Amino acid sequence: MRWLRGFTTYQLVLMGTFLVAWAVLAIKPATRQFWLLENVLVATFVALALATVRYFRLSDVSYTLITIYLLLHLVGAHYDYNDVPIGDTLGRWVGDDRNHYDRVVHFSFGLLMAYPMREVFHRVASVRGFWGYSLPLEMILSLSAVYEILEWLVAITISPESGINFVGSQGDPWDAIKDMALAGAGAAIAMAVIAAINWRYDPGFWREIAESFRVKNQRPLGEVRLSELITARRPGRVAPPPAAGGHSDVS
């Protein structure tokens, strides 16, 4: 299979581990409909990752973190998040009857997925300095909110009965907010660790942080740039080029 060429042995091991786990956990899940709902996003993400791997390949660290997160999610989909055995144990540890496995996975989403997002920002958008740590955190919070919205749409559209289980609030009216907060906390910890590593080993750490706050484009955008673009559409007129480091759009 030609599409497998170029993968390292370690990456193939990660891929094989995920596929074996997916196959095993697909056998007799607690609720087949719930399992299908939870695996729609998994299948979409994996298909997207494989489709783009020829053009953009992440580091082994990122692929490892992503695989661990997906494995945690597969376990939740197999048992139903409300009934994962270790989640009940966690509930007893903190002194309540709630199954906390979903909280672990939400926290893990931020902790494990923030670094791969940072790598994408760093390599694709050339994000540096302060923004290289804040944007992954913000992306985690945004995606967490999107996921909570999708859960709600599933609950009211597909089946109210199975939808309640899919949402997994377990009677907590603040469940969605706590889930997003945990994801944000995980991402903040991940970015703090990465910042500490860079501070320890990169002599230019503080210089890069300071440089990230320097204004690169002094020309205002918004209505100023819009006026320039409209003027350029008139016969014989040319819009002035954006300043160095600027953009040609309105925003």
ABEGO torsion letter per residue (X at the ends): XAAABGBBAAAAAAAAAAAAAAAAAABGBABAAAAAAAAAAAAAAAAAAAAAAAABBBBAAAAAAAAAAAAAAAAAAAAEAAABAAAAAAAAAAGBABBAAAAAAAAAAAAAAAAAAAAAAAAAAGBBEAAAAAAAAAAAAAAAAAAAAAAAAAAAAABAAAAAAAAGAGGBAAAAAAAAAAAAAAAAAAAAAAAAAAAAABAAAAAAAAAAABBABABBBEAAAAAAAAAAABBGBBBBBBBBGBBABAX
